[in-house]
Amino acid sequence: MTEESCVCRDTDTEGDSVHFTSGTDRKHFLRKPTANEGDAVGGERLCCCQVAEPVLTGPDQSRSVMLSPLRILLPVIGPLSRGCSSYVSRMRFVNRLKQDDAACLAALQRSRVLLFHRLCPLLQRTERGTLRTAAFNSSDVQLIVERLGADRSLLKESVLIGCSEQNQAQFCLDLGELDQAAVEGECDANFFDLRKSFFLLTGAEVPLVTKSQALLRWHQSSGFCSATGEPTQRNQAGSHRVGGSRGIVYYPTMSPVVIVLVSDGKRCLLARQSSFPQGMYSALAGFCDMGESLEETLYREVAEEVGLEVQSVSYSSSQHWPFPHSSFMLACHAFVNPTHTQVDVDHAELEDARWFSLEEITCALQVKSPPRRGDPPVFWLPPKHAIANRLVTEWVETQRHRKSGG
Ligand SMILES: NC(=O)C1=CN([C@@H]2O[C@H](COP(=O)(O)OP(=O)(O)OC[C@H]3O[C@@H](n4cnc5c(N)ncnc54)[C@H](O)[C@@H]3O)[C@@H](O)[C@H]2O)C=CC1
């Protein structure tokens, strides 16, 4: 049994041990902090640990073998910051609001509301010059819409997005029917394009904004039943819509996408599409076909796009990705046999794909903002909120750990 280095997230820790739950298997690993413990990745501190039992799989075993927890990221936040019981009660509260319209309406009256205008989030500048989401109490939102000549019942169009640590329900509302400049004036804030907001906001706010925008977009495009053409009606929380006389229930959807960082042990494989900004390379990604497992999509995409057959796969993490429409990104690491690394790029899908060394990747991670027009060409990577960046960062950690003899 070999040992693999890994970075841990989303596990529960007990002293020096880490538990990772994979399917029905609860595995127990020894936690072994490294020199890199505490490095900030995506705003969270990480620790590295040694993991026994990597699971090696190949296309043939894909149906029977669990993905191995090669890289599990574990925020190092000392004692758990959220009491389990408070987390459970908040999740149950939100779930009840999805099922009980009256309770949801009551919670809306005491809620915080994120405002949007035609799917662009409202952001405020902080004293430090950074941006944060502009959230208002529901009573303030009613006053704002009234002052702008709309009916205060517009608040009921809000969609439930969650619940704060202080047990206050959180909603989002699109004020697209009001004048944009007038709303901005009333709120002393500005509406920003989602893509811009995504890269300007700090970690914790990003998922809330992208979830809100995805839900609002789904409601705006789901007004009619696809079977009968009749209008659909939403529940108060906005967690589903019901279609006309047939009562067909529609739920918001995400399209599953597998994103994979392929390595030959020393180098990693990155690719670019012609539509990417100049010089940017990312991990291979592709939508799951109907009926496919995560592993099957991964093997197929790597074979289709670069003509390689991967030998082992390990799950890393997942992410909701709002562009261009909601995708559910499932991120993995995969390995190819170092003697079979000849890339055969499908130019219908990719402009280029190539192997990069640890040194090249380390340099690319230093590029903090995309090069401007006229700048010399530079190799750079997707920014830190993108799960591709996390995969690359994890790979670098593993390489450094190996090099240091860990
Ligand atoms: N968060 C991240 O780090 C990254 C996210 N991505 C995202 O992953 C997704 C997939 O990446 P690519 O394959 O490169 O995208 P792509 O946009 O090039 O799509 C490839 C093809 O898949 C098909 N397709 C489009 N939407 C589909 C859907 N909902 N279901 C099934 N097939 C669909 C179309 O034929 C399209 O030409 C994109 O949404 C992209 O934005 C890609 C790389 C990094």
The ligand as an SDF file (V2000), in Angstrom:
LIG
                    3D

 44 48  0  0  0  0  0  0  0  0999 V2000
  -15.1270   26.5980  -13.1770 N   0  0  0  0  0  0  0  0  0  0  0  0
  -14.1050   26.2830  -13.9410 C   0  0  0  0  0  0  0  0  0  0  0  0
  -12.9520   26.2680  -13.4840 O   0  0  0  0  0  0  0  0  0  0  0  0
  -14.3210   25.9160  -15.3820 C   0  0  0  0  0  0  0  0  0  0  0  0
  -15.6060   25.8320  -15.8750 C   0  0  0  0  0  0  0  0  0  0  0  0
  -15.8260   25.4040  -17.1690 N   0  0  0  0  0  0  0  0  0  0  0  0
  -17.2150   25.2870  -17.6200 C   0  0  0  0  0  0  0  0  0  0  0  0
  -17.4680   23.9350  -17.9070 O   0  0  0  0  0  0  0  0  0  0  0  0
  -18.4880   23.8460  -18.8960 C   0  0  0  0  0  0  0  0  0  0  0  0
  -18.0840   22.8090  -19.9250 C   0  0  0  0  0  0  0  0  0  0  0  0
  -16.8650   23.2050  -20.4980 O   0  0  0  0  0  0  0  0  0  0  0  0
  -16.6180   22.9370  -22.0630 P   0  0  0  0  0  0  0  0  0  0  0  0
  -16.9340   21.5480  -22.4340 O   0  0  0  0  0  0  0  0  0  0  0  0
  -15.2820   23.4490  -22.3280 O   0  0  0  0  0  0  0  0  0  0  0  0
  -17.7940   23.8900  -22.5450 O   0  0  0  0  0  0  0  0  0  0  0  0
  -18.3500   24.3170  -23.9480 P   0  0  0  0  0  0  0  0  0  0  0  0
  -19.1910   25.4930  -23.6180 O   0  0  0  0  0  0  0  0  0  0  0  0
  -17.2390   24.4170  -24.9050 O   0  0  0  0  0  0  0  0  0  0  0  0
  -19.3310   23.1190  -24.3360 O   0  0  0  0  0  0  0  0  0  0  0  0
  -18.9340   22.0650  -25.1620 C   0  0  0  0  0  0  0  0  0  0  0  0
  -20.1290   21.5030  -25.9100 C   0  0  0  0  0  0  0  0  0  0  0  0
  -21.0170   20.8550  -25.0020 O   0  0  0  0  0  0  0  0  0  0  0  0
  -22.3560   20.9510  -25.5030 C   0  0  0  0  0  0  0  0  0  0  0  0
  -23.2140   21.5080  -24.4380 N   0  0  0  0  0  0  0  0  0  0  0  0
  -23.4150   22.7970  -24.1100 C   0  0  0  0  0  0  0  0  0  0  0  0
  -24.2460   22.8870  -23.0560 N   0  0  0  0  0  0  0  0  0  0  0  0
  -24.5680   21.6260  -22.7110 C   0  0  0  0  0  0  0  0  0  0  0  0
  -25.3780   21.0650  -21.6910 C   0  0  0  0  0  0  0  0  0  0  0  0
  -26.0340   21.8400  -20.8210 N   0  0  0  0  0  0  0  0  0  0  0  0
  -25.4740   19.7280  -21.6250 N   0  0  0  0  0  0  0  0  0  0  0  0
  -24.8090   18.9340  -22.4920 C   0  0  0  0  0  0  0  0  0  0  0  0
  -24.0250   19.4200  -23.4730 N   0  0  0  0  0  0  0  0  0  0  0  0
  -23.8970   20.7420  -23.5930 C   0  0  0  0  0  0  0  0  0  0  0  0
  -22.3300   21.8370  -26.7280 C   0  0  0  0  0  0  0  0  0  0  0  0
  -22.3510   21.0040  -27.8480 O   0  0  0  0  0  0  0  0  0  0  0  0
  -20.9960   22.5480  -26.6110 C   0  0  0  0  0  0  0  0  0  0  0  0
  -20.4940   22.8490  -27.8590 O   0  0  0  0  0  0  0  0  0  0  0  0
  -18.6930   25.2600  -19.4530 C   0  0  0  0  0  0  0  0  0  0  0  0
  -19.8750   25.7580  -18.8740 O   0  0  0  0  0  0  0  0  0  0  0  0
  -17.4930   26.0200  -18.9250 C   0  0  0  0  0  0  0  0  0  0  0  0
  -17.8290   27.3720  -18.6640 O   0  0  0  0  0  0  0  0  0  0  0  0
  -14.7910   25.0400  -17.9760 C   0  0  0  0  0  0  0  0  0  0  0  0
  -13.4920   25.1230  -17.5330 C   0  0  0  0  0  0  0  0  0  0  0  0
  -13.1500   25.6350  -16.2200 C   0  0  0  0  0  0  0  0  0  0  0  0
  1  2  1  0
  2  3  2  0
  2  4  1  0
  4  5  2  0
  4 44  1  0
  5  6  1  0
  6  7  1  0
  6 42  1  0
  7  8  1  0
  7 40  1  0
  8  9  1  0
  9 10  1  0
  9 38  1  0
 10 11  1  0
 11 12  1  0
 12 13  2  0
 12 14  1  0
 12 15  1  0
 15 16  1  0
 16 17  2  0
 16 18  1  0
 16 19  1  0
 19 20  1  0
 20 21  1  0
 21 22  1  0
 21 36  1  0
 22 23  1  0
 23 24  1  0
 23 34  1  0
 24 25  1  0
 24 33  1  0
 25 26  2  0
 26 27  1  0
 27 28  1  0
 27 33  2  0
 28 29  1  0
 28 30  2  0
 30 31  1  0
 31 32  2  0
 32 33  1  0
 34 35  1  0
 34 36  1  0
 36 37  1  0
 38 39  1  0
 38 40  1  0
 40 41  1  0
 42 43  2  0
 43 44  1  0
M  END
$$$$
